[in-house]
Structures are given as structure tokens and as C-alpha cells.
Amino acid sequence: MANLQFLSILSATFLFLLTLGNAAPCSDCFIHSRAAYYPNSDEQGTDTGACGFGAFGAMINAGDVSAASDLYRDGVGCGACYQVRCTNSNYCSDKGVTVVITDHGASDHTDFILSRRAFGRMAQTRDAAASLLALGVVDIEYKRISCSYPNKNITVKIDENSNYPYYLAFVIWYQQGKNDITAVQLCETENFVCKLLDRSYGAVWTITSPPSGPLSIRMLFSDDDGDETWVVPLNNIPENWKPGETYDSGVQTENFVCKLLDRSYGAVWTITSPPSGPLSIRMLFSDDDGDETWVVPLNNIPENWKPGETYDSGVQVNV
């Protein structure tokens, strides 16, 4: 009888462990936390947020914005979108509110400090919103969702602290999707070389002594699974860029992406199911000291490329 009881317990334990082992992490599940709001702010967010968005950080998403604590992630979390909903059924709607991270901060063990507007929009009615604001801090659940900016391209805003032509700093606006920008390259369009930029703070990317001439940026988008994709803008930053100006990249995240090719053998590079349309290649040159430089050709491979044909890149390198 004791042996039967032992086997029964062992079987149940094994089944429990097997169930846990087969459980996959949920990337679309709500996480429980707490949220407060900026008590001294206007309806919208702050224009001095730690992401470096300036006034744009208060008005983006119609002012439904938030500061984040751990989700700020040293600036990587800037621009990320979350669905946030409070859990008090007397006041709170099922939908909640979508917010964009534009600042860093925490209050009373919270993950979010929402703008007053966003905090009130979690409620079912205006009266319920007033009750939520009176509470100050509420229990919530949240999950990351894709950002959506219809009819908007990724836009580069030159920071007001830039000093042409000696120092360039900029932030990136209208980042769609739910991936993170984890690296940015600045590429010369005359000598066709690219350099990795420094993340100064938040979403601000900087370089001292930037190259002259028109400039192109490359953005590395990373997802939760570790997959990475370079996004290549269509438009360049003009040669005579100015502090405070904005420049439309001409692209959104679903277009103009780069993929690493396979070295099949020797100097032969291959890809199965190549993209349609004109194609641009990027070449990474490495020296004996480990320094690396991306070279950006001037000319594309034409849309109707043919086996056996040759195509002039329009550039040469001395790197």
C-alpha cells in the first residue's frame, strides 16, 4: 500500500513537472503592477522627459504618455507602447488606454506614471475618471503592444543642443511596431562608410565631428526573440542640417529592411527568396585591429537583375 501511495505521488509530481516544462512563456499576457500619474502636470505629459523627446514627448499619441521605471531600460524602452488597464471593476474599463513611454520615473512601487489624461482614460466614465484621479495610485495590468502611426514615417529630430558642423545629436520619432531600436549607424553618402553612434541618454543618439555632406542613418530593430533587422531610410539628412529641424526618413519599419546573407563558399554570398524591387547591398569591412566599417554602395542592383550580369556599385573604399 505504501508503495502504491509512493508511485501515485511520484506520478503526480512527474506530471506536474512535465506540465511546467511544456509551458511556453507568454509574450502577449497581461502583467500585474501599479500605476500613478503626474500630479502637477497638465492633461498631457511632460516636455522634459528623460527620453529626450522634448515637447513631442508631451503631445505624441494625443498626450496618452507615461514615465516608466524598469521598462525604461536605460533608454531602450523609449517610444515603446503599452496597453494599461486598471483592475477596479467599479471604475475601470476593460480596454484601458494605450500609452507611449517618454520618460523615466517611479512612485510607490509603480511601473507607470501616466499623464493625467491617460490615467483618466482607463475609467468607464468621466465620473469614474474623477474617482480614479482621487485615488492617485491604482492596481493595473499591462502588456506591450505595437505602436501605430498611420500616414507617418520614421522621423529624425535634430536635438537643439546640436552644433553644426561639430556635434550632432538626434532622436527618432514615430517608431511603429513593438521592436526596440538597439543600435544606430550614421553613414556618409560621399565616402560610403558607416559608424555606430553613442546612445547619450534616453532616445538621444550623438556623434562628435560628424561627417560632412548628406548623411544617412541605419536603425537596428531587435525583438524579444533576439532577431535583429536593419531598417534603411529612403531619405538622407541634408548636408546643411540644422538644430531643431525634423527630417522625414521616407520609410516605416515594415519597408526597407536589411538581411544578413550567407557566405556559401569562398567569396560567394547567397540568399533564398530575395526581396523584390531594386536591391542595395551593405559590406562590412574589418581590419587586423578588429575595427569594423560598413560601406554603402551608391548604385543598386536593378529590379530585373540577371544571372551572369555585373553591376557597378559606384563606390570604392580606402578603409
ABEGO torsion letter per residue (X at the ends): XAAAAAAAAAAAAAAAAAAAAABBBBAABBBBBBBBBBAABBABBBAABAAGAEAAAAABGGGBBBBBBAAAGGGAABGBBBBBBBABAAABBAAEBBBBBABBEBBGGBABBBBAAAAAAABABAAAAAAAAAAGBBBBBBBBBBBBBBGBBBBBBBBAABBOAABBBBBBBGBBEABBBABBBBBBAAAGBBBBBBBABEABBBBBGBBBEBBBBBBBBBBAAGBBBBBBBABBBBABBBBGBBBBAGBBAABGBBBBBBBABEABBBBBGBBBEBBBBBBBBBBAAGBBBBBBBABBBBABBBBGBBBBAGBBBBX
